[in-house]
């Protein structure tokens, strides 16, 4: 799946999250992966960039992004 499709999928599943919050979540997971965390996906991760891998994990619901609440109106 393309990055744009994955991003759209995550944002559709999480209406309280915007693309900037998603970027922060991907960056945090990317740091974890680069510092030795193992991927939660059952794929060969040797040729996948850590940012793409982090986005795939979030899109599949394997990583829960907490802390984003609906803004008061």
Z-matrix of the N, CA and C atoms (Angstrom, degrees):
N
C 1 1.441
C 2 1.534 1 108.99
N 3 1.295 2 116.28 1 143.76
C 4 1.455 3 121.13 2 -179.92
C 5 1.522 4 110.66 3 -75.59
N 6 1.312 5 115.67 4 158.10
C 7 1.462 6 121.83 5 -179.31
C 8 1.527 7 110.46 6 -58.82
N 9 1.321 8 117.03 7 -40.85
C 10 1.459 9 120.78 8 -179.26
C 11 1.524 10 111.11 9 -63.19
N 12 1.337 11 116.91 10 -39.83
C 13 1.463 12 121.27 11 179.33
C 14 1.523 13 110.74 12 -68.03
N 15 1.332 14 116.79 13 -40.93
C 16 1.457 15 120.55 14 178.56
C 17 1.529 16 110.77 15 -64.10
N 18 1.325 17 115.98 16 -42.62
C 19 1.463 18 120.23 17 179.16
C 20 1.520 19 110.50 18 -62.45
N 21 1.316 20 117.39 19 -44.77
C 22 1.461 21 121.26 20 178.59
C 23 1.523 22 110.99 21 -62.39
N 24 1.323 23 117.50 22 -38.86
C 25 1.460 24 121.79 23 179.33
C 26 1.524 25 110.97 24 -63.34
N 27 1.329 26 116.98 25 -46.26
C 28 1.463 27 120.85 26 -179.97
C 29 1.520 28 110.77 27 -63.55
N 30 1.326 29 116.90 28 -45.16
C 31 1.461 30 119.98 29 -178.32
C 32 1.524 31 111.96 30 -67.95
N 33 1.329 32 118.05 31 -30.58
C 34 1.462 33 120.94 32 176.44
C 35 1.528 34 110.89 33 -70.89
N 36 1.330 35 116.71 34 -36.01
C 37 1.459 36 121.12 35 179.80
C 38 1.524 37 112.25 36 -75.62
N 39 1.316 38 117.56 37 -24.34
C 40 1.464 39 123.26 38 -176.80
C 41 1.523 40 109.61 39 -125.02
N 42 1.331 41 117.82 40 82.20
C 43 1.471 42 119.63 41 -175.79
C 44 1.530 43 113.87 42 -66.17
N 45 1.323 44 118.00 43 -17.03
C 46 1.459 45 120.78 44 179.98
C 47 1.522 46 112.39 45 -87.22
N 48 1.311 47 117.70 46 -0.87
C 49 1.461 48 122.59 47 -178.13
C 50 1.531 49 108.87 48 -107.63
N 51 1.332 50 115.68 49 138.35
C 52 1.463 51 118.21 50 173.27
C 53 1.528 52 109.37 51 -106.31
N 54 1.310 53 117.28 52 176.45
C 55 1.459 54 120.70 53 -173.47
C 56 1.524 55 112.89 54 -67.01
N 57 1.333 56 117.04 55 -25.96
C 58 1.462 57 119.73 56 178.70
C 59 1.530 58 110.65 57 -73.06
N 60 1.314 59 116.50 58 -39.25
C 61 1.462 60 120.75 59 176.45
C 62 1.517 61 110.12 60 -65.99
N 63 1.325 62 116.43 61 -38.33
C 64 1.457 63 120.24 62 176.62
C 65 1.526 64 110.64 63 -63.28
N 66 1.315 65 117.23 64 -40.44
C 67 1.464 66 120.78 65 178.67
C 68 1.526 67 110.73 66 -61.62
N 69 1.322 68 117.34 67 -39.04
C 70 1.466 69 121.09 68 178.21
C 71 1.523 70 110.29 69 -65.86
N 72 1.336 71 116.35 70 -43.48
C 73 1.467 72 120.62 71 179.81
C 74 1.531 73 111.01 72 -63.37
N 75 1.323 74 116.74 73 -42.49
C 76 1.466 75 120.69 74 178.45
C 77 1.525 76 110.06 75 -63.73
N 78 1.315 77 117.26 76 -41.69
C 79 1.469 78 120.83 77 -179.59
C 80 1.527 79 111.12 78 -63.25
N 81 1.327 80 117.07 79 -41.52
C 82 1.466 81 120.00 80 179.58
C 83 1.524 82 110.97 81 -65.45
N 84 1.332 83 117.06 82 -43.64
C 85 1.465 84 120.03 83 178.81
C 86 1.525 85 110.26 84 -67.54
N 87 1.309 86 117.63 85 -36.28
C 88 1.461 87 122.09 86 177.97
C 89 1.529 88 109.95 87 -61.20
N 90 1.329 89 116.67 88 -43.19
C 91 1.468 90 120.44 89 176.96
C 92 1.520 91 110.97 90 -60.59
N 93 1.328 92 116.70 91 -42.43
C 94 1.467 93 120.31 92 178.56
C 95 1.521 94 110.89 93 -60.81
N 96 1.325 95 116.13 94 -44.95
C 97 1.460 96 120.53 95 -179.16
C 98 1.528 97 111.31 96 -64.19
N 99 1.304 98 116.51 97 -40.87
C 100 1.461 99 119.96 98 -179.24
C 101 1.527 100 112.31 99 -71.86
N 102 1.320 101 116.71 100 -19.73
C 103 1.464 102 120.67 101 178.73
C 104 1.526 103 112.51 102 -98.17
N 105 1.333 104 116.94 103 17.78
C 106 1.451 105 120.12 104 170.76
C 107 1.512 106 117.38 105 108.73
N 108 1.324 107 119.33 106 -2.65
C 109 1.463 108 120.33 107 177.65
C 110 1.531 109 109.10 108 -66.94
N 111 1.320 110 116.12 109 145.58
C 112 1.456 111 119.44 110 178.65
C 113 1.521 112 110.44 111 -89.05
N 114 1.303 113 115.20 112 148.21
C 115 1.457 114 120.72 113 -179.61
C 116 1.519 115 110.28 114 -71.69
N 117 1.315 116 116.02 115 148.16
C 118 1.457 117 121.37 116 177.99
C 119 1.529 118 111.30 117 -93.82
N 120 1.317 119 116.86 118 0.53
C 121 1.460 120 121.60 119 177.72
C 122 1.525 121 109.94 120 -91.26
N 123 1.300 122 116.13 121 148.89
C 124 1.462 123 121.39 122 177.59
C 125 1.525 124 110.31 123 -96.09
N 126 1.325 125 115.32 124 61.31
C 127 1.468 126 121.16 125 178.99
C 128 1.518 127 108.60 126 -134.91
N 129 1.321 128 115.23 127 162.55
C 130 1.452 129 120.12 128 174.78
C 131 1.527 130 107.64 129 -75.07
N 132 1.319 131 116.92 130 112.53
C 133 1.458 132 121.23 131 -173.40
C 134 1.524 133 113.53 132 -95.10
N 135 1.309 134 117.88 133 6.96
C 136 1.464 135 119.58 134 -175.74
C 137 1.527 136 113.45 135 -68.43
N 138 1.323 137 118.53 136 -25.87
C 139 1.462 138 121.16 137 -177.59
C 140 1.526 139 112.43 138 -113.17
N 141 1.336 140 116.76 139 16.81
C 142 1.460 141 120.68 140 -179.88
C 143 1.523 142 108.52 141 -111.85
N 144 1.309 143 116.83 142 132.01
C 145 1.457 144 121.01 143 177.85
C 146 1.524 145 109.11 144 -65.16
N 147 1.325 146 115.98 145 148.33
C 148 1.456 147 119.81 146 -176.67
C 149 1.531 148 112.23 147 -63.95
N 150 1.317 149 118.33 148 -33.55
C 151 1.463 150 120.88 149 178.20
C 152 1.527 151 110.89 150 -67.02
N 153 1.323 152 117.07 151 -41.17
C 154 1.462 153 121.00 152 177.41
C 155 1.526 154 110.66 153 -65.89
N 156 1.314 155 116.12 154 -40.40
C 157 1.454 156 121.59 155 178.84
C 158 1.529 157 110.30 156 -63.46
N 159 1.327 158 116.76 157 -43.37
C 160 1.463 159 120.87 158 178.96
C 161 1.528 160 110.52 159 -62.07
N 162 1.314 161 117.45 160 -43.47
C 163 1.463 162 121.05 161 178.92
C 164 1.524 163 110.79 162 -64.52
N 165 1.318 164 117.93 163 -39.94
C 166 1.467 165 120.90 164 178.03
C 167 1.531 166 110.93 165 -63.14
N 168 1.335 167 116.94 166 -42.04
C 169 1.464 168 120.58 167 179.25
C 170 1.523 169 111.32 168 -63.14
N 171 1.313 170 117.13 169 -41.48
C 172 1.468 171 120.91 170 178.92
C 173 1.521 172 110.32 171 -67.61
N 174 1.341 173 117.47 172 -41.36
C 175 1.471 174 121.49 173 -179.89
C 176 1.519 175 111.90 174 -64.32
N 177 1.326 176 117.36 175 -34.25
C 178 1.465 177 121.25 176 179.83
C 179 1.523 178 112.37 177 -82.39
N 180 1.318 179 117.13 178 -4.46
C 181 1.458 180 120.43 179 178.63
C 182 1.521 181 113.50 180 81.00
N 183 1.319 182 117.02 181 12.96
C 184 1.459 183 120.84 182 179.75
C 185 1.523 184 111.71 183 -79.29
N 186 1.315 185 116.21 184 -22.57
C 187 1.457 186 122.73 185 176.71
C 188 1.525 187 106.80 186 -117.84
N 189 1.316 188 116.41 187 123.67
C 190 1.455 189 120.98 188 179.49
C 191 1.521 190 108.75 189 -93.27
N 192 1.309 191 116.04 190 127.61
C 193 1.457 192 121.96 191 179.19
C 194 1.515 193 106.78 192 -98.10
N 195 1.331 194 116.18 193 115.04
C 196 1.459 195 121.15 194 -177.75
C 197 1.529 196 110.42 195 -107.07
N 198 1.322 197 114.93 196 160.91
C 199 1.452 198 119.95 197 171.77
C 200 1.502 199 115.40 198 99.51
N 201 1.312 200 118.34 199 -0.22
C 202 1.453 201 119.74 200 179.77
C 203 1.517 202 108.79 201 -103.86
N 204 1.308 203 116.16 202 113.27
C 205 1.460 204 121.02 203 -178.33
C 206 1.516 205 109.23 204 -114.13
N 207 1.307 206 114.79 205 161.00
C 208 1.443 207 120.33 206 179.21
C 209 1.520 208 109.42 207 -70.14
N 210 1.314 209 117.59 208 136.40
C 211 1.439 210 122.39 209 -179.33
C 212 1.529 211 110.43 210 -70.47
N 213 1.310 212 115.62 211 142.40
C 214 1.475 213 120.22 212 177.36
C 215 1.516 214 108.98 213 -68.05
N 216 1.312 215 114.59 214 139.51
C 217 1.471 216 119.03 215 -178.49
C 218 1.505 217 110.63 216 -103.01
